[in-house]
Amino acid sequence: MSAIAQELTIGEVSHRSGVPVSALRFYERRRLIGARRTSGNQRRYHRSVLRRVAFIRASQSVGIPLAKIAEVLTFLPPDAPPTREFWVRASQCWSETLNERIAIMERLRDRFTECIGCGCLSFQQCGLVNPRDVLGDQGPGAHLLT
């Protein structure tokens, strides 16, 4: 296979991955994926970018921020697709974070159930609707305007 056949246009990557072109450009600016430029300044992506994009999307779907995804992607050479070993390593890196997110969601679920039960949804009292409202203690009106 020639080097040209190994490369995809941004439109082809978008079509095959289901990710909008704008998101691919954003990923590139954040250095999550890379492309070479042709003499006409068009992007050309190595085929392995499809797996990287799949990894990014899967990671985002469980709530991993792009900054954390970028950190883990530094473990891979630029044109290397994520391997099973890479996925395991990423999962280990994020295990604690994911467990914390699960615990937070469980607490929110339980608090939400209590809120439905009391029906208050008060901006002055409800910790779910208005958590840690420090400025609310100062009374109504704007407090941060100078």
N, C-alpha and C positions, 0 to 999 in steps of 0.2 A: 504494500500500500504506500502510495507516495505521501509526502508531507502535506500536500494540498488536500488529499482525501481524509487526512487526520484532523482537518480543521473545519469549523462550522462558523457561519455568519451569526450575528446577534439574533437575526430573525429565526434562523434554524434552531438556535438554542432556546429561544423563547417558545417556539412552536413545540419542540420536543419535550421541554420541561414543564410547560404550562405557566411559566413565570413571565410576567410582562417585561418588555424591553426596558422600561424605566427602572424596574427593580434590578435587572441585570447590570445596568449602568451604575446604579447605587451600590450594588455589591462590589463592582470593580473599583469605584471611588474609595470604598472602605477596605479594599485589598483582600476581600474574601475570595475573589476569583481574579484571574488575569487574562489578558488578551494581548496579542501582538497587533501592530498596526501595519496595514499594507501601504504601498507607496501612495495610494489614494486616501490614506488616513482612515480606512475602514477596519473595524475590529475583526479579528479572526481568533476563535477560541479553539483550544485543543479539545478533542472529544471527551477527555476526562472531566471537563468542566460540568458535564451533565450529572455526574455522580456527586461532585462538590455541591452543585445547586440542590440536589436531592437531600444531601446531608444538611445543608443550611436550612431548608424548608422543614425537614423533620425535627431539627433542633428547635427552630422557632415554634413549631406546633406544641412543644411541651414547655414553652416559656423561657427558653434560654435566650438571653439578650445577644444581639449581634456582636458586641464587644467580647463576650465570652467565647462565642463561636470563632471569632477571628483569632483569639489566643490559641485555641486548640488546633486550628488549621495551620498554625506555624509549625506544627509537628510534621506536616507533609511537604515533600518537595513540590514546587509550583505546578507541574503538570501531572502529578500523581493522583490517581483517584483514591478516595477513602477505601481502605480494606477492612476486613472483619476485625483485624487486630486494632486498627485505628478506631473503629466504632467502640470496641471494648474499652480502650484507653479513654476516649471521650466520655463514655458512660461513667467510668470510675471517677474522672475529674468532676463530673456534675452530680454524682450520686447524692452528696450532702445537700447541695442546692435544691435538687429536685425533692428530696425528702422534706426540706424546710417549706418549700412551696406547697406540698401536699398538706402539711400540718396547718399552714395558714388557711388554705382553702377549706379544710375541715372545720377550723374555728369559725370562719366566715359563714359556712353553711349552718352551723349550730346557732350562731348569733342571728342569722337571717330567719331561722325558724322561730326563735324567741320574738323577733320583731313582728313577724306575722301574727304571732299569738297575742301580743299586747296591742298591736295596731297603732302605736304612737307615731312612729316616723317623725318625731319631733327634732327640729334642727337644734334646739337648745339642749336636749337630753340624750338623743339617740347616738350611741357610739358607732353604729353602723353607717348611718347617713352622714354624720358629722364627726369623724374621729379626731380626737386631740385638738379640739377647737380652742386654741389659746386666746385668740383675739375675741372670741365670743364672750369671754369672761369680762372684757372691758365694756360690754354693753353694745347697743346697736350703733350702726353708722360706720363710716370708713375710718380706719385707724392708721393706715400706712401711707396716706397721702402727705406730702410735705408742703 
